[in-house]
Amino acid sequence: MSVYPGLTCPGIRLCCIHIVSPRLHLLQDGDVIFAGKVFSIFAWCYHEQFGAAIASSLFYVIRPKQEEIYPEYLCALLNLPKNRNYFQQLGSGVTIPSIRKSELAEFKISLIQM
């Protein structure tokens, strides 16, 4: 963690800003990012070949245990229309649908034998 005391912007003086190393938040091969705080809920599987990336705060990062489930399979399950509709209903009633982390964690899926 780095500290930049006295960083200034026009009209604003900020003191003791802590910068966290981006490496802590880099996506890893096989991470599934789930857009749970947007109008269109979807899941996407990240692969290292895409280059270094950090998910924004609009996404949940799911790091599946790859010996139990393939990331692409998890992504496909989350993107099924019936599951997307389920998540959409959880976030309904607000301007921008938002799925809580606890709601995503409670979502149950059936695993096939690997």
DSSP file with accessible surface (Angstrom, degrees, kcal/mol):
  #  RESIDUE AA STRUCTURE BP1 BP2  ACC     N-H-->O    O-->H-N    N-H-->O    O-->H-N    TCO  KAPPA ALPHA  PHI   PSI    X-CA   Y-CA   Z-CA
    1    1 A M              0   0  162      0, 0.0     2,-0.3     0, 0.0    19,-0.2   0.000 360.0 360.0 360.0 132.4    0.0    0.0    0.0
    2    2 A S  E     -A   19   0A  62     17,-1.8    17,-2.2     2,-0.0     2,-0.4  -0.773 360.0-148.1-107.4 151.5    1.4    3.4   -0.9
    3    3 A V  E     -A   18   0A  73     -2,-0.3    15,-0.2    15,-0.2    13,-0.0  -0.974   9.1-171.6-121.6 131.8    0.6    6.7    0.7
    4    4 A Y  E >   -A   17   0A 127     13,-1.6     3,-1.0    -2,-0.4    13,-0.9  -0.806  17.0-161.1-119.4  85.7    0.5   10.0   -1.2
    5    5 A P  T 3  S+     0   0   97      0, 0.0    10,-0.2     0, 0.0    -2,-0.0  -0.444  70.4  13.7 -70.1 140.6    0.1   12.8    1.4
    6    6 A G  T 3  S+     0   0   20      1,-0.2     9,-0.2     8,-0.2     2,-0.1   0.717  75.0 171.8  74.6  22.8   -1.1   16.1    0.2
    7    7 A L  E <   -B   14   0B  85     -3,-1.0     7,-2.3     7,-0.5     2,-0.4  -0.464  20.7-153.4 -62.6 131.3   -2.3   15.1   -3.3
    8    8 A T  E     -B   13   0B  91      5,-0.2     5,-0.2    -2,-0.1    -1,-0.0  -0.864  22.5-179.5-118.2 147.6   -4.1   18.1   -4.6
    9    9 A C  E >   -B   12   0B  59      3,-2.6     3,-2.4    -2,-0.4     2,-0.1  -0.917  55.3 -69.3-128.6 158.3   -6.9   18.7   -7.2
   10   10 A P  T 3  S-     0   0  132      0, 0.0     3,-0.1     0, 0.0     0, 0.0  -0.288 121.2  -5.8 -53.5 117.9   -8.3   22.1   -8.2
   11   11 A G  T 3  S+     0   0   90      1,-0.1     2,-0.4    -2,-0.1    -3,-0.0   0.410 123.1  86.0  80.4  -3.7  -10.2   23.4   -5.2
   12   12 A I  E <   -B    9   0B 100     -3,-2.4    -3,-2.6     2,-0.0     2,-0.5  -0.990  55.6-162.9-132.8 136.8   -9.7   20.2   -3.2
   13   13 A R  E     -B    8   0B 170     -2,-0.4     2,-0.4    -5,-0.2    -5,-0.2  -0.971  12.2-168.0-119.2 117.5   -6.8   19.1   -1.0
   14   14 A L  E     -B    7   0B  70     -7,-2.3    -7,-0.5    -2,-0.5     2,-0.4  -0.880   4.7-159.7-105.9 134.7   -6.8   15.4   -0.2
   15   15 A C        +     0   0   80     -2,-0.4    -2,-0.0    -9,-0.2    -7,-0.0  -0.907  61.8   2.2-116.7 144.6   -4.5   14.0    2.5
   16   16 A C        -     0   0   74     -2,-0.4     2,-0.5     1,-0.2    -1,-0.2   0.935  69.9-175.1  52.4  60.5   -3.2   10.5    3.1
   17   17 A I  E     -A    4   0A  44    -13,-0.9   -13,-1.6    -3,-0.2     2,-0.5  -0.753  14.2-145.9 -85.5 128.2   -4.7    8.7    0.1
   18   18 A H  E     -A    3   0A 113     -2,-0.5     2,-0.6   -15,-0.2   -15,-0.2  -0.856   8.5-160.1 -99.4 126.0   -4.0    5.0    0.3
   19   19 A I  E     -A    2   0A  79    -17,-2.2   -17,-1.8    -2,-0.5     2,-0.4  -0.924   8.2-149.3-107.7 119.9   -3.5    3.2   -3.1
   20   20 A V        -     0   0   66     -2,-0.6    -2,-0.0   -19,-0.2     0, 0.0  -0.712  31.7 -99.9 -88.0 139.5   -3.9   -0.6   -3.0
   21   21 A S    >   -     0   0   49     -2,-0.4     3,-1.6     1,-0.2     4,-0.3  -0.348  23.1-139.5 -59.3 127.6   -1.8   -2.6   -5.4
   22   22 A P  G >  S+     0   0   77      0, 0.0     3,-1.8     0, 0.0     4,-0.4   0.757  96.2  76.5 -61.1 -22.4   -3.9   -3.5   -8.5
   23   23 A R  G >  S+     0   0  206      1,-0.3     3,-0.7     2,-0.2    -2,-0.1   0.798  84.7  63.8 -60.3 -26.6   -2.3   -6.9   -8.4
   24   24 A L  G <  S+     0   0  131     -3,-1.6    -1,-0.3     1,-0.2    -3,-0.0   0.751 109.8  38.7 -66.6 -23.1   -4.6   -7.8   -5.5
   25   25 A H  G <  S+     0   0  112     -3,-1.8    30,-0.6    -4,-0.3    -1,-0.2   0.325  82.6 129.1-112.1   5.3   -7.6   -7.4   -7.8
   26   26 A L  B <   -C   54   0C  65     -3,-0.7    28,-0.2    -4,-0.4     2,-0.1  -0.381  62.9-114.1 -63.6 137.8   -6.3   -8.9  -11.1
   27   27 A L        -     0   0   15     26,-3.0     2,-0.3    -2,-0.1    26,-0.3  -0.419  29.4-140.5 -68.3 148.0   -8.6  -11.5  -12.5
   28   28 A Q    >   -     0   0  103     -2,-0.1     3,-2.5     1,-0.1    18,-0.2  -0.799  33.3 -80.4-110.0 154.8   -7.3  -15.0  -12.7
   29   29 A D  T 3  S+     0   0   64     -2,-0.3    18,-0.2     1,-0.3     3,-0.1  -0.263 119.1  20.5 -53.7 126.9   -7.7  -17.6  -15.5
   30   30 A G  T 3  S+     0   0    1     16,-2.5    -1,-0.3     1,-0.3    17,-0.1   0.388  85.1 145.0  92.2  -3.0  -11.1  -19.2  -15.1
   31   31 A D    <   -     0   0    1     -3,-2.5    15,-3.1    15,-0.2     2,-0.5  -0.431  40.5-144.9 -64.6 141.6  -12.7  -16.4  -13.0
   32   32 A V  E     -DE  45  62D   0     30,-3.2    30,-3.5    13,-0.2     2,-0.5  -0.952   8.5-154.9-108.3 122.5  -16.3  -15.9  -13.8
   33   33 A I  E     -DE  44  61D  14     11,-3.0    11,-2.3    -2,-0.5     2,-0.5  -0.858   6.6-160.2 -98.8 135.9  -17.5  -12.3  -13.6
   34   34 A F  E     -DE  43  60D   0     26,-2.8    26,-2.7    -2,-0.5     2,-1.2  -0.971  12.1-144.0-119.8 117.8  -21.2  -11.9  -12.9
   35   35 A A  E     +DE  42  59D   0      7,-3.1     7,-0.7    -2,-0.5     3,-0.2  -0.715  37.9 153.2 -82.4  99.5  -22.9   -8.6  -13.7
   36   36 A G        +     0   0    0     -2,-1.2    63,-3.4    22,-1.0    -1,-0.2   0.310  62.5  55.7-111.5   7.0  -25.3   -8.3  -10.8
   37   37 A K  S    S+     0   0   68     21,-0.9     2,-0.3    61,-0.3    61,-0.2  -0.214  93.5  77.7-132.9  41.7  -25.7   -4.5  -10.6
   38   38 A V  S    S-     0   0   32     -3,-0.2     3,-0.1     1,-0.1    58,-0.0  -0.890  87.4-101.8-142.0 171.9  -26.7   -3.6  -14.2
   39   39 A F  S    S+     0   0  134     -2,-0.3     2,-0.7     1,-0.2    -1,-0.1   0.875 112.6  48.1 -66.4 -38.3  -29.8   -3.6  -16.4
   40   40 A S  S    S-     0   0   67     57,-0.1     2,-0.3    -3,-0.0    -1,-0.2  -0.877  81.3-152.2-110.6 104.1  -28.7   -6.7  -18.3
   41   41 A I        +     0   0    1     -2,-0.7     2,-0.3    43,-0.1    -5,-0.1  -0.572  32.0 145.8 -77.3 131.6  -27.6   -9.5  -15.9
   42   42 A F  E     -D   35   0D  70     -7,-0.7    -7,-3.1    -2,-0.3     2,-0.3  -0.983  38.6-131.7-157.9 164.6  -25.0  -11.8  -17.4
   43   43 A A  E     -D   34   0D   5     -2,-0.3     2,-0.3    -9,-0.2    -9,-0.2  -0.918  19.4-173.1-121.4 151.1  -21.9  -14.0  -16.6
   44   44 A W  E     -D   33   0D 106    -11,-2.3   -11,-3.0    -2,-0.3     2,-0.5  -0.997  19.5-132.2-146.2 139.2  -18.6  -14.1  -18.5
   45   45 A C  E     -D   32   0D  13     -2,-0.3     2,-0.3   -13,-0.2   -13,-0.2  -0.829  20.3-146.2 -98.4 125.8  -15.6  -16.3  -18.2
   46   46 A Y        -     0   0    7    -15,-3.1   -16,-2.5    -2,-0.5     2,-0.4  -0.692  13.7-171.2 -91.3 140.9  -12.2  -14.6  -18.1
   47   47 A H    >   -     0   0   41     -2,-0.3     3,-2.3   -18,-0.2     4,-0.2  -0.979  32.6-121.6-129.4 145.8   -9.1  -16.2  -19.6
   48   48 A E  G >  S+     0   0  132     -2,-0.4     3,-2.3     1,-0.3    -1,-0.1   0.788 106.3  72.8 -55.7 -30.1   -5.5  -15.0  -19.2
   49   49 A Q  G 3  S+     0   0  168      1,-0.3    -1,-0.3     2,-0.0     3,-0.1   0.707  85.9  67.0 -61.7 -17.2   -5.1  -14.7  -23.0
   50   50 A F  G <  S-     0   0  106     -3,-2.3    -1,-0.3     1,-0.2    -2,-0.2   0.629 112.1-117.3 -75.4 -14.7   -7.4  -11.6  -22.8
   51   51 A G    <   -     0   0   34     -3,-2.3    -1,-0.2    -4,-0.2    -4,-0.1  -0.248  51.0 -31.3  98.6 169.9   -4.6   -9.8  -21.0
   52   52 A A  S    S+     0   0   89     -3,-0.1     2,-0.3    -2,-0.1   -24,-0.1  -0.340  70.1 169.3 -62.8 136.8   -4.5   -8.4  -17.5
   53   53 A A        -     0   0   36    -26,-0.3   -26,-3.0    -2,-0.0     2,-0.4  -0.995  27.7-154.8-151.1 151.5   -7.9   -7.1  -16.2
   54   54 A I  B     -C   26   0C  86     -2,-0.3     2,-0.2   -28,-0.2   -28,-0.1  -0.997  26.8-125.4-126.2 131.6   -9.6   -5.9  -13.1
   55   55 A A        -     0   0   26    -30,-0.6     6,-0.1    -2,-0.4     2,-0.0  -0.545  25.8-123.4 -76.5 140.5  -13.4   -6.2  -12.7
   56   56 A S    >   -     0   0   57     -2,-0.2     3,-1.9     1,-0.1    -1,-0.1  -0.253  32.8 -96.5 -73.9 172.5  -15.2   -3.1  -11.9
   57   57 A S  T 3  S+     0   0   99      1,-0.3    -1,-0.1     3,-0.0    -2,-0.1   0.586 118.5  73.4 -70.0  -7.2  -17.4   -2.8   -8.8
   58   58 A L  T 3  S+     0   0   78    -23,-0.1   -22,-1.0   -22,-0.0   -21,-0.9   0.586  92.7  69.3 -78.8  -9.8  -20.5   -3.6  -10.9
   59   59 A F  E <  S-E   35   0D  52     -3,-1.9     2,-0.4   -24,-0.2   -24,-0.2  -0.856  70.2-143.0-114.4 146.1  -19.3   -7.2  -11.1
   60   60 A Y  E     -E   34   0D  35    -26,-2.7   -26,-2.8    -2,-0.4     2,-0.6  -0.866  22.0-139.8 -95.6 137.4  -19.0  -10.1   -8.7
   61   61 A V  E     -E   33   0D  63     -2,-0.4     2,-0.5   -28,-0.2   -28,-0.2  -0.897  16.3-166.9-101.5 120.5  -15.9  -12.2   -9.2
   62   62 A I  E     -E   32   0D  40    -30,-3.5   -30,-3.2    -2,-0.6    -2,-0.0  -0.934   5.5-165.2-107.6 123.6  -16.6  -15.9   -8.8
   63   63 A R        -     0   0  127     -2,-0.5   -32,-0.1   -32,-0.2   -33,-0.0  -0.822  17.3-156.1-109.7  90.6  -13.5  -18.2   -8.6
   64   64 A P        -     0   0   16      0, 0.0     2,-1.0     0, 0.0     3,-0.0  -0.328  24.9-110.7 -69.3 149.1  -14.9  -21.7   -9.1
   65   65 A K    >>  -     0   0  125      1,-0.2     3,-2.3     5,-0.1     4,-2.0  -0.719  31.1-155.3 -75.4 105.4  -13.0  -24.7   -7.8
   66   66 A Q  T 34 S+     0   0   88     -2,-1.0    -1,-0.2     1,-0.3   -36,-0.0   0.641  88.4  62.8 -68.4 -13.3  -12.0  -26.0  -11.2
   67   67 A E  T 34 S+     0   0  141      1,-0.1    -1,-0.3     3,-0.0    47,-0.1   0.623 114.3  35.4 -81.3 -10.0  -11.7  -29.6  -10.0
   68   68 A E  T <4 S+     0   0   98     -3,-2.3     2,-0.3     1,-0.4    -2,-0.2   0.713 130.3  10.1-109.4 -32.6  -15.4  -29.5   -9.2
   69   69 A I  S  < S-     0   0   17     -4,-2.0    -1,-0.4    42,-0.1    44,-0.0  -0.983  70.6-119.5-151.8 137.7  -16.9  -27.4  -12.0
   70   70 A Y     >  -     0   0  132     -2,-0.3     4,-2.3     1,-0.1     3,-0.3  -0.613  24.1-133.0 -74.3 135.4  -15.6  -26.0  -15.3
   71   71 A P  H  > S+     0   0    3      0, 0.0     4,-2.6     0, 0.0     5,-0.2   0.889 107.2  53.5 -57.2 -39.3  -15.7  -22.2  -15.3
   72   72 A E  H  > S+     0   0   93      2,-0.2     4,-2.4     1,-0.2     5,-0.1   0.870 108.0  50.6 -64.7 -35.5  -17.3  -22.2  -18.8
   73   73 A Y  H  > S+     0   0   70     -3,-0.3     4,-2.6     2,-0.2    -1,-0.2   0.932 110.8  48.4 -67.2 -45.2  -20.0  -24.6  -17.6
   74   74 A L  H  X S+     0   0   16     -4,-2.3     4,-2.6     1,-0.2    -2,-0.2   0.929 111.9  50.1 -59.2 -44.0  -20.8  -22.3  -14.6
   75   75 A C  H  X S+     0   0   13     -4,-2.6     4,-1.7     1,-0.2   -32,-0.2   0.924 110.1  49.8 -60.3 -45.4  -20.9  -19.3  -16.9
   76   76 A A  H  X S+     0   0   57     -4,-2.4     4,-0.5     1,-0.2    -1,-0.2   0.905 110.9  50.2 -62.2 -40.8  -23.3  -21.2  -19.2
   77   77 A L  H >< S+     0   0   27     -4,-2.6     3,-1.1     1,-0.2     6,-0.2   0.928 110.3  48.7 -63.4 -45.1  -25.6  -22.1  -16.3
   78   78 A L  H 3< S+     0   0    3     -4,-2.6    -1,-0.2     1,-0.2    -2,-0.2   0.812 110.8  52.5 -65.0 -28.2  -25.7  -18.5  -15.0
   79   79 A N  H 3< S+     0   0   46     -4,-1.7    -1,-0.2    -5,-0.2    -2,-0.2   0.484  78.0 120.5 -88.6  -3.4  -26.5  -17.3  -18.5
   80   80 A L  S XX S-     0   0   71     -3,-1.1     4,-2.8    -4,-0.5     3,-0.5  -0.368  74.1-121.3 -58.8 138.9  -29.5  -19.7  -19.1
   81   81 A P  H 3> S+     0   0   95      0, 0.0     4,-2.6     0, 0.0     5,-0.2   0.880 111.5  52.7 -52.4 -40.7  -32.6  -17.6  -19.7
   82   82 A K  H 3> S+     0   0  148      1,-0.2     4,-1.7     2,-0.2     5,-0.1   0.887 112.7  44.8 -65.6 -35.3  -34.4  -19.1  -16.7
   83   83 A N  H <> S+     0   0   19     -3,-0.5     4,-2.4    -6,-0.2     5,-0.2   0.898 112.1  50.7 -75.7 -38.1  -31.6  -18.3  -14.4
   84   84 A R  H  X S+     0   0   81     -4,-2.8     4,-2.5     1,-0.2    -2,-0.2   0.915 111.0  49.9 -63.3 -39.9  -31.1  -14.8  -15.8
   85   85 A N  H  X S+     0   0   98     -4,-2.6     4,-2.3    -5,-0.3    -1,-0.2   0.897 108.3  53.9 -63.1 -40.9  -34.9  -14.2  -15.3
   86   86 A Y  H  X S+     0   0   95     -4,-1.7     4,-1.7     1,-0.2    -2,-0.2   0.947 112.2  42.8 -58.0 -49.1  -34.6  -15.5  -11.7
   87   87 A F  H  X S+     0   0    0     -4,-2.4     4,-1.5     1,-0.2    -2,-0.2   0.880 110.7  56.3 -66.7 -36.8  -31.8  -13.0  -10.9
   88   88 A Q  H  < S+     0   0   67     -4,-2.5     4,-0.2     1,-0.2    -1,-0.2   0.905 106.7  50.4 -61.3 -39.8  -33.7  -10.2  -12.7
   89   89 A Q  H >< S+     0   0  140     -4,-2.3     3,-1.0     1,-0.2    -1,-0.2   0.860 105.0  57.0 -67.3 -35.3  -36.7  -10.9  -10.5
   90   90 A L  H 3< S+     0   0   57     -4,-1.7    -1,-0.2     1,-0.2    -2,-0.2   0.872 112.7  41.4 -61.5 -35.6  -34.5  -10.7   -7.4
   91   91 A G  T >< S+     0   0    4     -4,-1.5     3,-0.6    -3,-0.1    -1,-0.2   0.354  91.4 118.4 -94.5   6.3  -33.4   -7.2   -8.4
   92   92 A S  T <   +     0   0   83     -3,-1.0     3,-0.1    -4,-0.2     6,-0.1  -0.266  52.5  51.2 -73.6 161.5  -36.8   -5.9   -9.6
   93   93 A G  T 3  S+     0   0   82      1,-0.4     2,-0.3     2,-0.1    -1,-0.2   0.438  94.5  85.3  93.9   0.3  -38.6   -3.0   -8.0
   94   94 A V  S <  S-     0   0   90     -3,-0.6    -1,-0.4     1,-0.1    -3,-0.0  -0.879  85.7-113.3-128.0 163.3  -35.6   -0.7   -8.3
   95   95 A T  S    S+     0   0  126     -2,-0.3    -1,-0.1     1,-0.3    -2,-0.1   0.953 110.2  27.4 -61.3 -51.1  -34.4    1.6  -11.0
   96   96 A I  S    S-     0   0   89     -3,-0.1    -1,-0.3    -4,-0.1   -57,-0.1  -0.957  95.4-122.5-113.9 114.7  -31.2   -0.4  -11.6
   97   97 A P        -     0   0    9      0, 0.0     2,-0.4     0, 0.0    -5,-0.1  -0.264  31.5-172.6 -55.7 140.0  -31.5   -4.1  -10.7
   98   98 A S        -     0   0   56     -7,-0.2     2,-0.5   -61,-0.2   -61,-0.3  -0.969  13.3-152.7-141.1 121.4  -29.0   -5.1   -8.1
   99   99 A I        -     0   0    0    -63,-3.4     2,-0.1    -2,-0.4   -63,-0.1  -0.811  22.5-128.0 -92.8 129.8  -28.4   -8.7   -6.9
  100  100 A R     >  -     0   0  157     -2,-0.5     4,-2.0     1,-0.1     3,-0.3  -0.463  16.2-121.6 -74.3 150.4  -27.0   -9.0   -3.3
  101  101 A K  H  > S+     0   0  158      1,-0.2     4,-2.6     2,-0.2     5,-0.2   0.895 114.6  54.6 -56.8 -40.9  -23.9  -11.0   -2.8
  102  102 A S  H  > S+     0   0   62      1,-0.2     4,-1.6     2,-0.2    -1,-0.2   0.872 106.0  52.0 -63.7 -36.2  -25.8  -13.2   -0.4
  103  103 A E  H  > S+     0   0   27     -3,-0.3     4,-0.6     2,-0.2    -1,-0.2   0.906 110.9  47.0 -67.6 -40.0  -28.5  -13.9   -3.0
  104  104 A L  H >< S+     0   0   21     -4,-2.0     3,-1.1     1,-0.2    -2,-0.2   0.923 110.9  52.3 -66.0 -41.0  -25.9  -15.0   -5.5
  105  105 A A  H 3< S+     0   0   83     -4,-2.6    -1,-0.2     1,-0.3    -2,-0.2   0.817 107.2  53.0 -65.5 -29.1  -24.2  -17.2   -2.9
  106  106 A E  H 3< S+     0   0  131     -4,-1.6    -1,-0.3    -5,-0.2     2,-0.2   0.593  80.8 113.7 -82.5 -11.7  -27.5  -18.9   -2.1
  107  107 A F    <<  -     0   0   39     -3,-1.1     2,-0.4    -4,-0.6    -3,-0.0  -0.439  58.4-148.9 -65.3 126.5  -28.1  -19.8   -5.8
  108  108 A K        -     0   0  179     -2,-0.2     2,-0.3     2,-0.0    -2,-0.1  -0.820  16.6-177.5-104.1 138.8  -28.0  -23.6   -6.2
  109  109 A I        -     0   0   58     -2,-0.4     2,-0.5     0, 0.0   -35,-0.0  -0.932  27.4-117.5-129.5 155.5  -26.8  -25.4   -9.3
  110  110 A S        -     0   0  103     -2,-0.3     2,-0.4     0, 0.0    -2,-0.0  -0.816  28.3-147.0 -92.9 130.4  -26.6  -29.1  -10.2
  111  111 A L        -     0   0   92     -2,-0.5     2,-0.3   -42,-0.0   -42,-0.1  -0.784   4.4-142.3 -98.0 141.3  -23.2  -30.4  -10.8
  112  112 A I        -     0   0  105     -2,-0.4     2,-0.2   -44,-0.1     0, 0.0  -0.673  35.5 -92.4 -94.9 153.5  -22.4  -33.1  -13.3
  113  113 A Q              0   0  186     -2,-0.3    -1,-0.1     1,-0.1   -45,-0.1  -0.477 360.0 360.0 -66.3 131.6  -19.8  -35.7  -12.6
  114  114 A M              0   0   93     -2,-0.2    -1,-0.1   -47,-0.1   -45,-0.0  -0.615 360.0 360.0 -91.3 360.0  -16.4  -34.6  -14.1
